[in-house]
Amino acid sequence: MAALDRDSLPEALEPKHVQEILGIGRSQTYELFNKPPFHVVKIGRIYKVSKITFFKWLDGEQGN
């Protein structure tokens, strides 16, 4: 997968997006989503995180 541009990402990121951005494996991604340091929405078996929330956390602008 090519490098991801923040502007091209959807407003609600899925685990596959976070995995690619952080360069981590699938199991590490789901561990992160099960005990997230940012707000995650789980609908059934689907996880979503706001792009703005995720990048604030990644950029160190938001602490939990």
C-alpha positions in Angstrom: 0.0 0.0 0.0 1.3 3.5 -0.8 2.0 6.0 1.9 -1.2 7.5 3.2 -2.0 11.2 2.9 -4.1 12.5 5.8 -6.3 14.5 3.5 -7.2 11.4 1.4 -8.3 9.3 4.5 -11.9 8.9 5.4 -13.3 10.9 8.4 -13.8 7.6 10.3 -10.7 5.5 10.2 -10.8 1.7 10.4 -8.2 -0.6 11.9 -6.6 -1.1 8.5 -5.9 2.6 8.2 -4.4 2.8 11.7 -2.3 -0.3 11.0 -0.9 1.3 7.8 -0.3 4.7 9.5 1.5 3.2 12.5 3.3 0.4 10.6 2.1 -2.3 13.0 0.6 -5.7 12.6 -3.0 -6.7 12.7 -2.9 -8.2 16.2 -1.1 -5.1 17.6 -3.7 -2.9 15.9 -6.6 -4.8 17.6 -4.8 -4.7 20.9 -4.7 -0.9 20.5 -8.4 -0.7 19.6 -9.3 -2.9 22.6 -7.6 -0.6 25.1 -7.3 2.6 23.1 -5.6 5.8 24.3 -8.2 7.6 22.1 -12.0 7.5 21.7 -13.1 4.4 19.6 -16.6 3.5 18.5 -17.4 -0.2 18.2 -20.5 -1.1 16.2 -21.0 -4.9 16.3 -17.6 -6.1 15.2 -16.5 -3.0 13.4 -14.2 -0.4 15.0 -14.0 3.2 14.0 -12.0 6.2 15.2 -12.4 9.8 14.2 -9.5 10.9 11.9 -9.2 14.1 13.9 -9.1 12.3 17.2 -6.5 9.8 16.0 -4.1 12.3 14.6 -4.4 14.6 17.7 -3.4 11.5 19.8 -0.6 10.7 17.3 0.7 14.2 17.3 0.7 14.3 21.1 -2.0 17.0 21.3 -4.4 15.0 23.4 -3.7 13.0 26.5 -5.9 10.3 28.1 
